[in-house]
Amino acid sequence: MLQFTEQEKQGVYKAIEGRRDIRSFLNTPLPEDAIQRILEAGHHAPSVGFMQPWNFIMVTDQEIKDKLAYAADKERRALAIHYEGTDRSEGFMKIKVQGLQEAPLTICITNDPTRGGSHVLGRNSIPETDVLSVACAIQNMWLASCAEGIALGWVSFYKKADVREILGIPPHIEPVALLSLGYTNEYPDRPLLEILQWEKRRNLQELIFKNGWGVQK
Ligand SMILES: Cc1cc2nc3c(=O)[nH]c(=O)nc-3n(C[C@H](O)[C@H](O)[C@H](O)COP(=O)(O)O)c2cc1C
């Protein structure tokens, strides 16, 4: 087994607990070497049957970022209807999507369900394990960005068809997430949605069951 010094171990937990979803970015350019390390972190994620179903579309062109931001804002406005007339309406409209325009880099991370052919080890019983693998890559990138001092925001408010059209993605490839990356001077120590009093962190002890569903003692 790998051995970690106490300091290295603290570093891992610091990234896990300090990682935040960020919506506001400075337009300061990002160092290429740090971006490369973040991509390597994503590429070292676990994947079902070692399928590695991801691709990374690196978007730096402002016109394309504006189109992606428009698609996300369109979806946000469509979703807002669900909260109209509720006490969540105001909070929902405060969720920023302009981060996609501000951040110097947006990475569209995709899933290719056909990679590895039709018999990827372990994927026959739970087909969505391909997307779960991409989610593992995203979390690795998020932690690596955090360690690099680069903020990252995960945007999933969009219609896949819009993102496919903007980025020329073929129909069988799924755009799983739009990740905005950039430096920021707005880095909260708690989730933004907690600060907006949208949700709070649940009590971990209440989520742990022993030897069967619902058994807490
Ligand atoms: C699968 C997934 C999709 C998400 N999509 C969005 C999104 O579309 N817009 C957004 O503002 N945040 C999005 N987030 C970020 C969450 O809102 C955020 O992770 C959560 O509020 C907890 O905050 P924290 O990441 O700072 O701990 C997403 C996160 C995940 C894991």
PDBQT file of the ligand as one rigid body, heavy atoms in Angstrom, charges set to zero:
ROOT
HETATM    1  C1  LIG A 301     -23.236  16.504 -11.051  1.00  0.00    +0.000 C 
HETATM    2  C2  LIG A 301     -23.121  17.944 -10.623  1.00  0.00    +0.000 A 
HETATM    3  C3  LIG A 301     -23.747  18.924 -11.378  1.00  0.00    +0.000 A 
HETATM    4  C4  LIG A 301     -23.681  20.261 -10.990  1.00  0.00    +0.000 A 
HETATM    5  N1  LIG A 301     -24.282  21.211 -11.768  1.00  0.00    +0.000 NA
HETATM    6  C5  LIG A 301     -24.234  22.505 -11.389  1.00  0.00    +0.000 A 
HETATM    7  C6  LIG A 301     -24.850  23.513 -12.189  1.00  0.00    +0.000 A 
HETATM    8  O1  LIG A 301     -25.379  23.252 -13.270  1.00  0.00    +0.000 OA
HETATM    9  N2  LIG A 301     -24.832  24.778 -11.742  1.00  0.00    +0.000 N 
HETATM   10  C7  LIG A 301     -24.261  25.111 -10.557  1.00  0.00    +0.000 A 
HETATM   11  O2  LIG A 301     -24.294  26.284 -10.159  1.00  0.00    +0.000 OA
HETATM   12  N3  LIG A 301     -23.596  24.182  -9.793  1.00  0.00    +0.000 NA
HETATM   13  C8  LIG A 301     -23.596  22.904 -10.190  1.00  0.00    +0.000 A 
HETATM   14  N4  LIG A 301     -22.952  21.948  -9.429  1.00  0.00    +0.000 N 
HETATM   15  C9  LIG A 301     -22.237  22.345  -8.205  1.00  0.00    +0.000 C 
HETATM   16  C10 LIG A 301     -23.059  22.081  -6.936  1.00  0.00    +0.000 C 
HETATM   17  O3  LIG A 301     -24.090  23.025  -6.825  1.00  0.00    +0.000 OA
HETATM   18  C11 LIG A 301     -22.103  22.142  -5.734  1.00  0.00    +0.000 C 
HETATM   19  O4  LIG A 301     -21.165  21.113  -5.863  1.00  0.00    +0.000 OA
HETATM   20  C12 LIG A 301     -22.840  21.981  -4.406  1.00  0.00    +0.000 C 
HETATM   21  O5  LIG A 301     -23.683  23.079  -4.185  1.00  0.00    +0.000 OA
HETATM   22  C13 LIG A 301     -21.901  21.858  -3.216  1.00  0.00    +0.000 C 
HETATM   23  O6  LIG A 301     -20.989  22.949  -3.185  1.00  0.00    +0.000 OA
HETATM   24  P1  LIG A 301     -19.414  22.728  -3.214  1.00  0.00    +0.000 P 
HETATM   25  O7  LIG A 301     -19.103  22.009  -4.497  1.00  0.00    +0.000 OA
HETATM   26  O8  LIG A 301     -18.800  24.100  -3.147  1.00  0.00    +0.000 OA
HETATM   27  O9  LIG A 301     -19.050  21.879  -2.027  1.00  0.00    +0.000 OA
HETATM   28  C14 LIG A 301     -22.984  20.616  -9.810  1.00  0.00    +0.000 A 
HETATM   29  C15 LIG A 301     -22.324  19.623  -9.069  1.00  0.00    +0.000 A 
HETATM   30  C16 LIG A 301     -22.386  18.302  -9.467  1.00  0.00    +0.000 A 
HETATM   31  C17 LIG A 301     -21.649  17.254  -8.672  1.00  0.00    +0.000 C 
ENDROOT
TORSDOF 0
